[in-house]
Amino acid sequence: MEIFDDFIVVDEKAFTDISVYNASYCKKCSWLADTKNSKFREVTQFASLEFQINNFNETFKINDIGNALESDVPLAQIVVWGWYSSESAQQVIKRTELLKMGGNLQFDFSNAYSFSIVIRILKKREKDGDKNPFPSLSSTDDDLTVQIGDKTITVSASRLMAQSPMIHAMLNTEMREKQQKSLTLDELDSNMEQFIEFLEAIPTSNVQTPTFPNPNNVLMLLKLADFFQVDWLKKRCETHLINCVEIPLIDRFLLIEQFGLSHLKVNYF
């Protein structure tokens, strides 16, 4: 998972139960296999990909057609998975690869009848330890000091209130937090780095690129989104969990009741 230390996910796509027709056993039937070959494209704001299925050779190929020149810069993480057996509820990761800009990847499925694939489009993470993802507005009246353990950060109260009904309610009543313009979050069982990562997942006028959860941080983001009542981020975490085969299915099942993840339940249970 080290890739997510240096890159953020800006988009995620999933294709499930892609069929592979095994016709290679009959060389005289190659024309039949060729008729079942297919090619399709997925064009998004951040990437243009082409997918090719060759049923005679039983291969699946992904090409980056959005960049003419090949480089060593990762464009996407590709996760290929399948069910352990037709009657099993266990998902097995077959391969995890990085698609480079301008490059391609080919997968051999000679021993599989179908497979599923998760595509996570990547963008280089901007590392700036001094950068505040939620800076206050020009007025000091907008300052809100958040303390977790022995660390503090001053953020924009108005921006946080606009995203979190819980913060909005706290700062619009005669609570201690409103009087002191401070918020202590030691009960969260999260550290300051995780809270900042939560803030980075919320777009602002200065940051237009969306940040999607990844297998490393989705549980933390889900917990904080639920605590702060940021429903759209909670739904984004739920969508990621549907495709997050890195987390065992039984562990994701246990999250359904705790966080009310109805879409996850519908997809698998």
N, C-alpha and C positions, 0 to 999 in steps of 0.2 A: 504493500500500500504506500510505499515511499513516494510514488508519483504525486500523491496529493499533498505532499509537503511543499512541492514546487509549483504545482498547477491546480487551478480551480476548475470545476465542471461548470460550463456555461450552457450546456444543453444535453439532454439524454433521450435516446430513442431505444425502443425494444421491438424485436420481431420474434414471435414465438411460433413454435411448431412448423418450421420450414421443412417441407418434405424433400427427400432425396430419393429419386427413382433409380433403383439398381438395375441397369440394363447392360452392364458391361459383361455379364455372363454370356450374352448372346451377341457375337460380333456381327452376325447377319441382321441383327435388329438395331443397328446403330442409328439408322434413320429414324426409328421410333424414339430413341433417347433424345436425338437432336431436336425433335419437335417439342420436347418438354423442357428444353433449355430456356432460360429466361434472363432478362436483364432489366433492371429498374434503377431509378435514381432517387436520392433523397437530398433535397436542396433546402438548407436552412440559412438563417442569418449568419452563421459562423462556419459553415462547411458545406461542400457539395460532394457527395459521395455517389459512386456507381457500384451496384451489386450485380454479380454475374453468377448464375447457377449453371453448372455443366453436369447434367445428369449422367452422361455417358462416362465421364471421368470421375464422377462423384466428388466434385470440388465446388467450393464456394469462394468467390474472390471479391475483395473490396478494394476499390481504387479511389484515391483522392483526385478528383478532376477539377478541383477549385484552385490548385496550385500547379503551375506548369513545371517548375523546377523542384526536384527532390532535395530535401534537406534532412538534417538529423533532429529537427524540432518536432516533438510529438504533437499530433493533431487530435488524436482520439485514443481512448482506451477501449479495446474490443474484448468482451467477455463472452465466450461460447460455452453454453451449458446444455445439459439434457437430463432427463429423468433417469434415475438409477435403474429402474425397470418400468414396464408398462403399468404395474400395479403398485409401484412405490411412490411415496410422498417425499422422497429425498431427491433434492436437486444436486447434480454433480457438475462442477466446473471442468470442462474439457481443456480449455486453453484460455489464457489471458495474455493479450499482445498489445503493443503500442503501434498504431498506424502513424507513420511519419508523414509530414507535409510533402505532397507530391508523390508519395509512395503507394504501395499496395500490399495486401496480405492475402494469402491463399490458404484455405483450410481443406483438408482431406476428410471426407465422411464416408469412406468405403465400408465402415463397420456400423453405420448408423442409418436408421430410416428417417429420422427427423432430428432437428436441433433447434435451439433458440439462441438468440444473440442480443447482447446489450451493448449499445454504443454510447460512450460518454465523450462529448466534445470538450477539449481541454483548452485552457488559456493560461499563459505564464502568470504565476502569482506575483503581485507587486508587494515585495517585502519592504516595509518601512515601519520599524519598531516604534517610531515617534508619531506616526500618523494616527489621528483620531478619526474613526469611521463615522462618528456622529458628532461633529463639532458643534459647539454652541453658536447661536446667531450673534449678531453684533452686540446685542444688549446682554448685560450680565444677569438680567432677570430671567434669562433663558437657561442659566446654568443649573445643572442637576449633578450633584456629586454621588457617584455610585461606589460603594465600598464592598469589597469581597476579601475577607481575611485582612491582611495588612496592606492591601493594594487599593488604590482609588483611581477613578477616572472621571473627568467632568464631561458630560455629554449635553446635547440639546434636549431640554425638557419637552419643548413643543413637538419636536420630531418624534421623540419616543412616545409621547402621548398620542400622536396621530396613528401610531402603529399598534399600541397596546392599550386596550380598554382598561386593563388592570391599573396601569400607570396613570391613565387619564382619570380614573376614579380616585386614586390616592391623592393626586395633586389638585383635585377640584373639591376636596372636602377639607375639613379642619383637622386633618391628621398631622401628626408630628412631622412626617416627611415633607408636607407642604410648608410648614413653618420653617424648617431647617434647610429646605431644599437639598435634602440628602436621602439616600436610600441604601440600606444595608441588606445585602443578599447572602448572608452566610448560610441561611437555611436551604439554599439551592443545591448544596453539595456539588457546586461547580466552581472552577477557579476563574481568575480574571481573564486569562487567555481564552477560555471557552466563551466567556461573555462577550469579549471583543469579536470572536469569530461569529457569534450570533448576530452582533450588530452589522458585521460585514455582509451577512446574508440578506440584509434589508436594503433595497435600493434607495438611494437619495438622489437629489438633483445633480450632485457631483459625480455619482456613480451610476451609469446607465446599464452596465453589463450585468445581467442576472447571474447570481451564484446559486448553483444547485447543490443539494447535499451529496455527500460521497459516503462510501462504506465506513470511513473512519469517523465521521462526525455526525451521521444522521441521527443516532440515538440521543446525542447531546442536544442537537438542534430541535429534535422532537420534544424533548423534555422542557427546554426553555420556551419554545413556541407555545406549548400547552400552559406553562406557568404564566407567561405574559399575555396569553389569549390572542396570539397572532395567528389567526385561523388560516390565512392563505399560506403561511410558511408551514404550518402543521400539515396542510393538505399536500404541499410540495414534498414534505418528508414522507408522507404516506405513499405518494406516487413512486418515490424512489424505493421505498421498502418493497413494493410489489416486484420490482426488478432487481433488488439487491440480493443476489444469490450468494454473496459472500457471507451473509448472515443466515444460519440454518433456519429452515422454514418453521420449525417448532418454536424457535426463539421469537420469530416475528409473530407467530400465532399468539404468543403470550402478551403481546402488546395491544392486541385488538380491543380487549375489554378495558384495559388500563387507560388507553387514550381515545377510545371510541373510534377506531379505524374501520369504518364500515366498508369502504372500498377495498381495503386489503382482504377483508373477510369474504366479500363477494368474489374476488378474483381467485382465491385458493381454497376457500372453505365453504 
